[in-house]
């Protein structure tokens, strides 16, 4: 069955109602008409859900259009599933558009002179071979942005935030260690009020990546993103994006990124703690 239209504005037919909702998304309504429609959305769940879906698709298309511009700031879209199948399909299509845009942007940034390293292509030997350090810096930032996007996508999840829960921690560590080809460890963060939720396998730039999720008593979440980096030891750096932040570094050929909300004032301290627990030294911060 085709998707049903949202309940119509009194006195308007379905086509006019769709046009009014579209104009609302594009900020084309007059002040009075916008106020009236906002009042309606408070009690019309169907119309509110359609507005949310259209805004998500619009943001995804805007992100794709910016992907080829290296000077533009990257955009991120966090989509949540809705019950109707047709809306879930539309949001999935929007994510496919965003993924294609990121793939195009990553292709323009990824160094081609060493295709099999980490940070998406640069290896530890590259710095000693006289290659431009800017390549390495951009690869590291690309790693951080993938971690940041993974946090934005999975931290709001209610029913499926992880693939394997904390109850199976031993299995989780063994499984992800095997997939990444490196022994992994999950640093405890109990002294900061965070307990392990679990983890999942994710695609990285040039191979698999792992994400471990923590949560505190207030429901706030942190994620630790891990992948092979091919880099010996990099200092802890900060990537700040709106209402969340990501601290990232590399130690002994592994890249790490700790992401959390901007409201977590201790996030830098926690990142240093995690860095040290995973083999880092104070010289890195």
N, C-alpha and C positions, 0 to 999 in steps of 0.2 A: 504494500500500500504506500502511496506517496505521503510525504510529511504533511501534516495538517497545518494550516495557517494559524497564527495566534489569534486569540479572541479579538474581534474588531473593535475599533473605537466607535462608540455610539454615534449613529448617524452617518458612518462611513462604510463603504463596501470593502471587501477583502483587498482589492488592488490598492485602494487609497490608503488602507491601513499599512500594507507593506511599504508603500512609498513614504509614509510618515515615519515608520521605524527606520528606514534607510536614511532619510534626511536627518533623523536624530543622531545616528551613528556618525554621519559626515558633518555634524555641526551646522546644518543648513536651515534649522527651524528658527523662527522668531523667538524672542524671549518668552512671550506669553504661551506660544505653542509648546515650547520646550518644557516650561514649568508644568503645563497641563499633562504632558506625556510622562514626565517624571512622577507626577502624582499617581498616574495610572499604573506605572511599573511597580509601585509599592505593593499593589494588590493583584497584579496580573503576572503570575509566575511564568506562563508560556511566553509572553512578550519579552519579559526580562531575560529568559534563557536565550531567546533568539538574538536579542541585542548583544549578549555576551559572546555568542558564537560568531556573529558578524564582526565584532571588534577583534576577536582572536584571528580570524582569517585576514582581516585588513592589516593587522600588525605583522602577520606572517609575510604577506605580499610586500609590505614596506621593507621588511628585513631582507627579502630576496633582492629588491631593487638596490639596496645599499651594499650588498655583498661584494660587488666588484669595485667599490670605492674604498681604497686602503685608508683614505683620510677620514672616512666616516666612522662614527662609533658603532660597534656591533649592537644589534638588537636581540632581545631574547623574549620568547613567548612561552608562558607556562599554561598548558591546557589541561583541564580536568574533565574526566568523562562524565557525560550525562546519560540519563537512562534511555531515551529514544535511540534506536540503532542508527537512524539517518543522521542524527546530530553527531554521534561518535564517529561516523564515517567522514563527515565534513571536517571535524577537527583533526582526524588522522591525515586527511589530505593536506591540511594546512601545515602540519608538521613535516610532511614530505617535502613541501615547498621550502620550508626553513632549512631542512637538511641539505637540500640541493644547493641552496645559497651558501651555506657554510662550506660545503665541499668545494664550490667554485672559489670562495675566498681563501680557503686553506691551500688550494692548489697554487694560488698566486704567491703565497708566503713560504711554502715549503722548499727548502733548498734542494736542488736537483743533483748536487755533486756527490752526495752520499745517501743513497736511497734506503739503506738498511739500518740506520741508527735510530736513536730515540729522540725525544722531543719532536718526533715526526720526521726525522731524517738526518739530523746532525749528530755526530758521535763525539765522544770525549777526545778522540784523536784530531778532530777537526780544528779545535782551537790551537793545537800545537802545529798544525800544518799551514798556518798563515791565512785561514779563511776569515772572512769578515765577522767580527764578534756580533754585529747587528743581526746576522742570521740566527746565531745561537739565542740571542735575547728574544727574538720574535718567536722562535720555536718554543722557548720556555713559557712565554706569555700565552701562546696558543694552547699549550698543555693546561695552563691555569684556567683559561676560558672554557675548555671542555669540562674541567672539574666544576667550575662555577655553574655552567648550564646543567650538569647532572644534579647538582644540589638544588637548583631552582625547579627542576622537573620532579625529583623524587621526594624532597623534604615535605611537600604538602600532602603527599599520599596518605590516606587513612587506612584503607584495607590492604594495600599491597606495597608498602614502602620498601620492602626487601624481598629477595628471592629465598634466602635461607635465614631463619631466625636465630636469635642468640642462644636458644636452647640447644642448637646443633653447632655450637661454635667450633668444636674440633673438626667437624666435617667441613664447615665453611672455610676455615683456614687451609685445610688440606686440599680442598677442591680448587680454590683460587690460587694457591701456591703452584699447583700443577699446571693450571691454565696459563699463568704468567711465567712459568719456568724459573721462579725464584721463591725462596722461603719467605713467607709473609708472617707478620705478627700484628696483633691488635692491641694497641696501647690502652691500658685502663684509664678512665677519666673520672673515676668515682670521687676523687677529692674535689672535683669541680661540680659535682652533682649530676654528672651524665653517666648513663648506663648504655651498654650496647643493645641496639635493636636487632642488628643482623647485617647482612651484606648482599651484594649482587655482582654479577659479571657484566661489564660494559665494553663496548668497542672503543679502542683508543685510536690514535693517529696511524699507527703502523702495527697494531696488534691488540691483544686484550688488555683491559684495565679492570681494576676492582674498586668497588665503593663500599665502605663500611659506614654505618649510620649509628649515631648516638642520640639519646633523648634525655632531657631532664624532667623533673617533677612538674614543671609548668607546661610541658609539651614542646618546648623549644628544641630544635634539632641541629646537630653538627654532622658533617660527612667528611670522611677521609678518603681521598681519591688516590689511587696508586697505579703506576705503570712503570715498565722498564724505561729508563731515560738514556742509558749509555753515557751518562755524565758522572764524573767523580764526586764533586762536592760543590754545591752552589749555595750561596747565602739565602736566607729566608726573605722573600719579597712579598709585597702586598698587591693584590688586584681588588679594587673596590668598584662595585657595580650596584648603585641604587641602595636598596635596603638589605644587601648582604655583602659579605667580604670573603676573600679567599687568600690565605697565606700559602705560598708554594716554595719548594726547594728541592734539591736532589742530594742524595747520599749514597755512595757506593753503587752507582749505576742504576739507582731507583729514583723515580720522581714521586713526590708526595705533595698533596694539596689539601689543606684543611679549610672547609667552608662553613660559614655560619651566619646568623643574622647580625646586622649592624648593632642591634640592641645588646649583644653579648659583649660587654666591655672588657672581658678577660680573654677575648679570642686570641690576641697576640701572645699572651702568656701561655695559653693552652697550646698554641702552635709551637712555641719554643719547647714546651714540655714534651710534645709528641715528637718533635725533631730529635731531641736528646734521647728519648726512649727507643728511637729507631736507628741509632748509631750516629746521630749528628753531634756536633761539638758547639761550645759557646762561641767559637769563632764565626759560626754561621749566622749568629744574630747579634 
